Amino acid sequence: MGSAILIVLFALLCSLSGGYAVTYNVISKRLNSNLPVLTFQQAGASVFNYNYNTAYVPLFDGDRRSSALLVRCQNATTDEYTTTPSVLALTNLNMNNLLDMNAEPITAKSVVVQPESSTDAFGTEDPRVVYDHKDGTYYLLYSAVQSKPVISKLSLATTKTPFNASSWVRHGPVLPDAGWSKSGSLLIRPSAPHYLFWGDSNTVCGLSVATSNDLLNWTNIHNGTFLPCRPKGFDANLVEGGPMPLPLSDGNYLYIYNSARHGFPSAKPNWDMQYNVGWAILDGTDPTKVLQRCDTPLLSPELAWEIGTKPFLGLTPNVVFIEGWTQLGQNSFVAFYGAADSVIGALAINVDITK
């Protein structure tokens, strides 16, 4: 009799609290046999020295789906740490074998977005792409960086034919009143409002959140207070937006973010940062509500080409950085990450949900 009462009370408490406690375990494993998916050091892979920080671009031909990467590319100039302005190049990707993925060679003709005025003369950087299935539009969020002085503006471009460079329509800064903005993670919902998680801790150590009803005009609702830096964590000195949140089987979202901390001296002068990848679970009804946040990194620079150890390229040592990913199953994903600001790696991500 006593145990029956306890069961009833437990069920009542669960119903009052909104259900049973749910925990998420997010695990990762490097793909492509622990080798870069794209690197200049593979003969004929790219005409650019540095190929990194890529968006994932789904392609559709009727019922057939294929993949492409929109890659940030630069060349070295006077030395390995001095570069040309960034351009964005689009290349097809073969994902039939996740242990042996390969991209088509990147050439000058692969470039679809590049600097075109004083507002982005320093570079067009760090793409994130979201495809809207409702009307077939690709939304590209990227950093348009002016050079004198260096100022980044999170900017938007759209197209329905991504390989056609002339088809990209540039809409300008997403948040024109922000003095500095970059790194936007776009969440397109079935109905408005839509959400944009953005920022790189330039002014406040955390992310900002904006909402929109039309995907073109945005209003901030959080200013640097979303996923704040944690002084003793792997994300102590920087939190920066990742790719768009993607849905899980229970209706909530997995959100991947980038982060950094000091204390890792390197061969690059005056550089001691280590960039790591973190994750959070966002509420499916209110994505500004964080249900769980990781205590340890999902990915850290460990392999020589992630650290930037010679003979591998190392424009920015000790960096892993995710801007693009795709969903394979309800709780399984493949992400593509920049390593040492030089090459691209691939990562499997799986989520176990327990109640």
Secondary structure, 3 states (H helix, E strand, C coil): CHHHHHHHHHHHHHHHCCCCCCEEEEEEEECHHHCCCECCCCCCCECCCEEEEEEEEEEEECCEEEEEEEEEEECECCCCCCECCEEEEEEEEECCCCCCCEECCECHHHEEECCCCHHHCCEEEEEEEEEECCCCEEEEEEEEEEECCEEEEEEEEEECCCCCHHHCEEEEECCCCCCCCCCEEEECCCCCCEEEEECCCCCCCCEEEEEECCCCCCEEEEEEEECCCCCCCCCCCEEEECCCCEECCCCCEEEEEEEEEECCCCCCCCCCEEEEEEEEEECCCCCCCEEEECCCCCECCCCHHHHCCCCCCCCCCCCEEEEEEEEEECCEEEEEEEECCCEEEEEEEEEEEEC
